[in-house]
Amino acid sequence: MLSRKGLIPDDFVVTRLAEDVLQPKFKTKQRKARFVDKNGACNVAHTNIREQGRFLQDVFTTLVDLKWLHTLFIFTMSFLCSWLLFAMIWWLIAFAHGDLDAGRADAVPCVTDIHSFSSAFLFSIEVQVTIGFGGRMITEECASAVLALIVQNIVGLVINAIMLGCIFMKTAQANRRAETLIFSKHAVVSARNGRLCFMFRLGDLRKSMIISATVRMQLVRRGATDEGEVLPLEQIDIQTDNPVGTNAIFLVSPLIISHVIDRSSPLYDVSAADLQRQDMEVIVVLEGVVETTGITTQARTSYVCEEILWGQRFVPIVSEEDGMYAVDYSKFGNTVKIPTPSCSAKQLDEEGGLARFRLRESAAARGSVRRRIKQQQSTSKEE
């Protein structure tokens, strides 16, 4: 098995997402449709395309993009039609030369043993697929037969190259490799290194690595320009803080990709309460080169407001066992609650940052402890 055997429980189904975790229960609200589904499919329908001929200008890509049933149908019909077409040509050559006449048994035919359209069809198959049973063969009597032989061989090679290349590209498509690249089902917002951060977890189930892997994030929401133009799908880039400190990530074990919510972040004004009211979507795109095939692959997912957990962080899943590091994928999407301010990063900066928040939290904790002690003392005196 190519995936990391023994690290994934049998009852854990990998669908490029992590396991379900408990979500905060909010009132259901009607929200807009997702721009990118959790499995990476883009939720966009192209309608009213008038220039359909543009797809025929790139026939190979069109064939690769078709469904398997349509591709196999075209694969079968292309060979069958070419066999029938050249069978008709061979039959016409034999008919024009008089080879179909029973009275010319002693004459040299253009093609031996062609007596009907069925025999011409069988000879067409033998020529194109180079079977060569030996019963039928071309002679040097007719130049038209030699020309037809050359044309059919060239046409057969072209059909073989196109259709076999199409089948190969469909089986080796990059999105197949993305099936073993998993994202956590939920993203989290919590404090990390003194700043509020948006985080999600990313992992690769195969032993073969993704070379030069990079992660990009975008925020998609409804926006408007200063002139009043409404942008139904405004896309804003989000800078990622890669854990290895470079543009590329080393995805040999699951990583937590974070985005620092600072003044340049589009999430700077978003608070925990805003997540319940706003309609926005964070799109995550992983790109890299497959080590075994050299093909560039891309894996996508997205997080809507209901899938962003405020005040939680991911639990550790990597441990050292018997001189090697083991990854527990059963905890891939598990989170724990931690003290986190519910206000936006902008308001937090205006109030002094996380240090001031921790001081208030510690002061409130000490005050609650004192109140409990006083209540206990007053209760004991009354007794």
QUIPE-V116563 format. One line per field, one symbol per residue. phi: phi as a letter, one per 40 degrees, with the letter a starting at -180 (. if undefined). A space follows every 10 residues. Layout:
phi: ???
//
This chain:
phi: .ccccgcbcc ccccbgbccc bcbccbccbc bccccbcccg cccbbcbfcc cccccccbcc cccccccccc ccccdccccc cccccccccc cccccccgcc cccbcccccc bcgbbacccc ccccccccbf cgchcbacbc cbcccccccc cccccccccc cccccccccc cbcccccccb cbbccbbbba cafgbcbcba bbabcccccc cfcbbbbbbb acbacccgcc bcbcbbcbcb bcccgbccbb ccadbbcbbc cbcccccccc bcccccbcba abcbbbbabc ccbgccbabb aabcccbbcc gbacccbbbc bfgacbbccc bdbcbbcbca cccccccccc chgccccccc cccccccccc cccccccccc ccc
//
